[in-house]
Amino acid sequence: MTTGAATVRPDAPLLEAARLMIQHQISGLPVVDAQDRLVGLVTENDFLRSGENGQPRLIDMLAKAGTDQDELNLRRVEDLMTREPITISAEMPLEDVIALMLRHTVRRLPVVADGKVVGIVSRANLLRALLRRSLAPPVRKV
């Protein structure tokens, strides 16, 4: 789990969400309200989903970039975010986390305690854990 996960507010411009994802080298952000309660999740995939004209939203945004209709500045995170994302608790067994990711075809799961984000588990976290376990010296039984 990554603790201290970067978050974004629903009323933030999409530009801020994109900047945070690039800055932190992540592909998704929990969206939290003024009380830091989870209200959604915005991901790279949200930028790619089809817009009103059937084209990926990102293509629409790139086409309008630099104009007075710059989508990244005008649109808000709440316009793209997934509402009521699937969440987990910090105590959830790893096997259940993986099964949930596979069942729902998601790449990350916010870790929530009392409605607030305390971390996030991503596929990269799972790979890091696997690598650490594989590289750890064997435990000797005495």
C-alpha positions as a LaTeX table, in Angstrom:
\begin{tabular}{lrrr}
\hline
Residue & $x$ (\AA) & $y$ (\AA) & $z$ (\AA) \\
\hline
Met1 & 0.00 & 0.00 & 0.00 \\
Thr2 & 1.12 & 3.52 & $-0.72$ \\
Thr3 & 0.32 & 5.73 & 2.25 \\
Gly4 & $-0.11$ & 9.46 & 1.97 \\
Ala5 & $-1.60$ & 9.03 & $-1.48$ \\
Ala6 & $-1.97$ & 12.18 & $-3.56$ \\
Thr7 & $-5.59$ & 13.29 & $-3.79$ \\
Val8 & $-7.59$ & 15.86 & $-5.70$ \\
Arg9 & $-10.87$ & 17.72 & $-5.05$ \\
Pro10 & $-13.90$ & 17.19 & $-7.31$ \\
Asp11 & $-14.03$ & 20.90 & $-8.23$ \\
Ala12 & $-10.35$ & 21.01 & $-9.26$ \\
Pro13 & $-9.62$ & 21.58 & $-12.96$ \\
Leu14 & $-8.66$ & 18.49 & $-14.93$ \\
Leu15 & $-5.32$ & 20.22 & $-15.47$ \\
Glu16 & $-4.54$ & 19.81 & $-11.76$ \\
Ala17 & $-5.41$ & 16.09 & $-11.82$ \\
Ala18 & $-3.26$ & 15.53 & $-14.92$ \\
Arg19 & $-0.36$ & 17.49 & $-13.37$ \\
Leu20 & $-0.55$ & 15.47 & $-10.13$ \\
Met21 & $-0.59$ & 12.16 & $-11.99$ \\
Ile22 & 2.47 & 13.15 & $-14.04$ \\
Gln23 & 4.29 & 14.67 & $-11.06$ \\
His24 & 3.78 & 11.59 & $-8.87$ \\
Gln25 & 4.12 & 9.11 & $-11.77$ \\
Ile26 & 0.76 & 7.53 & $-11.00$ \\
Ser27 & $-2.19$ & 6.61 & $-13.18$ \\
Gly28 & $-5.03$ & 7.48 & $-10.84$ \\
Leu29 & $-6.05$ & 9.74 & $-7.98$ \\
Pro30 & $-8.59$ & 9.42 & $-5.19$ \\
Val31 & $-11.05$ & 12.33 & $-5.28$ \\
Val32 & $-11.90$ & 13.68 & $-1.83$ \\
Asp33 & $-14.33$ & 16.31 & $-0.56$ \\
Ala34 & $-13.58$ & 19.19 & 1.84 \\
Gln35 & $-13.72$ & 16.76 & 4.80 \\
Asp36 & $-11.23$ & 14.44 & 3.04 \\
Arg37 & $-13.93$ & 11.81 & 2.49 \\
Leu38 & $-13.59$ & 9.70 & $-0.66$ \\
Val39 & $-16.13$ & 10.70 & $-3.32$ \\
Gly40 & $-14.55$ & 9.25 & $-6.45$ \\
Leu41 & $-11.51$ & 8.19 & $-8.40$ \\
Val42 & $-10.05$ & 9.79 & $-11.53$ \\
Thr43 & $-7.70$ & 7.77 & $-13.71$ \\
Glu44 & $-5.87$ & 7.94 & $-17.01$ \\
Asn45 & $-8.62$ & 5.71 & $-18.36$ \\
Asp46 & $-11.20$ & 8.41 & $-17.54$ \\
Phe47 & $-9.34$ & 10.76 & $-19.87$ \\
Leu48 & $-9.46$ & 8.11 & $-22.61$ \\
Arg49 & $-13.12$ & 7.07 & $-22.41$ \\
Ser50 & $-15.38$ & 8.16 & $-25.23$ \\
Gly51 & $-16.82$ & 11.66 & $-25.11$ \\
Glu52 & $-20.03$ & 13.03 & $-26.58$ \\
Asn53 & $-18.90$ & 12.60 & $-30.21$ \\
Gly54 & $-17.71$ & 9.01 & $-29.76$ \\
Gln55 & $-13.99$ & 9.91 & $-29.86$ \\
Pro56 & $-11.78$ & 9.42 & $-26.83$ \\
Arg57 & $-12.03$ & 12.48 & $-24.57$ \\
Leu58 & $-8.27$ & 12.95 & $-24.71$ \\
Ile59 & $-8.42$ & 13.47 & $-28.47$ \\
Asp60 & $-11.13$ & 16.09 & $-27.98$ \\
Met61 & $-9.02$ & 17.82 & $-25.33$ \\
Leu62 & $-5.88$ & 17.78 & $-27.45$ \\
Ala63 & $-7.81$ & 19.21 & $-30.40$ \\
Lys64 & $-9.03$ & 22.12 & $-28.26$ \\
Ala65 & $-5.77$ & 22.70 & $-26.34$ \\
Gly66 & $-4.41$ & 26.20 & $-26.71$ \\
Thr67 & $-7.79$ & 27.64 & $-27.57$ \\
Asp68 & $-10.14$ & 29.58 & $-25.38$ \\
Gln69 & $-12.00$ & 26.26 & $-24.97$ \\
Asp70 & $-9.06$ & 24.49 & $-23.29$ \\
Glu71 & $-10.81$ & 21.47 & $-21.76$ \\
Leu72 & $-8.18$ & 20.84 & $-19.07$ \\
Asn73 & $-8.81$ & 24.27 & $-17.58$ \\
Leu74 & $-12.57$ & 24.45 & $-18.11$ \\
Arg75 & $-13.64$ & 20.96 & $-17.09$ \\
Arg76 & $-13.60$ & 19.72 & $-13.51$ \\
Val77 & $-12.46$ & 16.42 & $-12.04$ \\
Glu78 & $-16.08$ & 15.63 & $-11.10$ \\
Asp79 & $-16.92$ & 15.67 & $-14.84$ \\
Leu80 & $-14.73$ & 12.60 & $-15.48$ \\
Met81 & $-14.31$ & 10.80 & $-12.16$ \\
Thr82 & $-15.78$ & 7.44 & $-11.29$ \\
Arg83 & $-18.20$ & 7.93 & $-8.42$ \\
Glu84 & $-18.44$ & 5.44 & $-5.55$ \\
Pro85 & $-15.24$ & 3.55 & $-6.39$ \\
Ile86 & $-14.55$ & 0.11 & $-4.99$ \\
Thr87 & $-12.54$ & 0.44 & $-1.78$ \\
Ile88 & $-10.71$ & $-1.79$ & 0.65 \\
Ser89 & $-9.65$ & $-1.67$ & 4.28 \\
Ala90 & $-6.05$ & $-1.84$ & 5.42 \\
Glu91 & $-6.82$ & $-5.23$ & 7.03 \\
Met92 & $-8.13$ & $-6.90$ & 3.86 \\
Pro93 & $-6.08$ & $-10.03$ & 3.03 \\
Leu94 & $-3.86$ & $-9.70$ & $-0.03$ \\
Glu95 & $-5.62$ & $-12.57$ & $-1.78$ \\
Asp96 & $-8.96$ & $-10.73$ & $-1.46$ \\
Val97 & $-7.43$ & $-7.49$ & $-2.77$ \\
Ile98 & $-6.12$ & $-9.27$ & $-5.87$ \\
Ala99 & $-9.43$ & $-11.08$ & $-6.41$ \\
Leu100 & $-11.32$ & $-7.77$ & $-6.16$ \\
Met101 & $-8.99$ & $-6.10$ & $-8.68$ \\
Leu102 & $-9.44$ & $-8.97$ & $-11.12$ \\
Arg103 & $-13.21$ & $-9.27$ & $-10.65$ \\
His104 & $-13.81$ & $-5.56$ & $-11.24$ \\
Thr105 & $-10.96$ & $-5.03$ & $-13.74$ \\
Val106 & $-9.43$ & $-2.16$ & $-11.76$ \\
Arg107 & $-5.79$ & $-1.19$ & $-11.43$ \\
Arg108 & $-5.92$ & 0.45 & $-8.05$ \\
Leu109 & $-8.05$ & 0.38 & $-4.92$ \\
Pro110 & $-8.30$ & 3.21 & $-2.40$ \\
Val111 & $-7.69$ & 2.09 & 1.16 \\
Val112 & $-10.30$ & 3.73 & 3.37 \\
Ala113 & $-10.77$ & 4.03 & 7.14 \\
Asp114 & $-13.79$ & 5.91 & 8.51 \\
Gly115 & $-14.58$ & 7.16 & 5.00 \\
Lys116 & $-11.17$ & 8.79 & 4.58 \\
Val117 & $-8.38$ & 7.70 & 2.24 \\
Val118 & $-5.41$ & 6.33 & 4.17 \\
Gly119 & $-3.61$ & 4.89 & 1.15 \\
Ile120 & $-3.98$ & 3.18 & $-2.18$ \\
Val121 & $-3.06$ & $-0.28$ & $-3.44$ \\
Ser122 & $-2.05$ & $-0.44$ & $-7.08$ \\
Arg123 & $-0.85$ & $-3.21$ & $-9.33$ \\
Ala124 & 2.64 & $-1.69$ & $-9.01$ \\
Asn125 & 2.42 & $-2.12$ & $-5.21$ \\
Leu126 & 1.58 & $-5.78$ & $-5.71$ \\
Leu127 & 4.54 & $-6.28$ & $-8.06$ \\
Arg128 & 6.90 & $-4.53$ & $-5.63$ \\
Ala129 & 5.69 & $-6.80$ & $-2.80$ \\
Leu130 & 6.22 & $-9.87$ & $-4.98$ \\
Leu131 & 9.72 & $-8.73$ & $-5.89$ \\
Arg132 & 10.63 & $-7.98$ & $-2.24$ \\
Arg133 & 9.40 & $-11.41$ & $-1.21$ \\
Ser134 & 11.36 & $-13.10$ & $-4.01$ \\
Leu135 & 14.57 & $-11.23$ & $-3.20$ \\
Ala136 & 14.36 & $-11.70$ & 0.56 \\
Pro137 & 16.82 & $-14.19$ & 2.03 \\
Pro138 & 15.20 & $-17.52$ & 2.85 \\
Val139 & 14.01 & $-17.94$ & 6.41 \\
Arg140 & 15.98 & $-20.66$ & 8.18 \\
Lys141 & 14.12 & $-22.94$ & 10.53 \\
Val142 & 16.03 & $-23.74$ & 13.67 \\
\hline
\end{tabular}
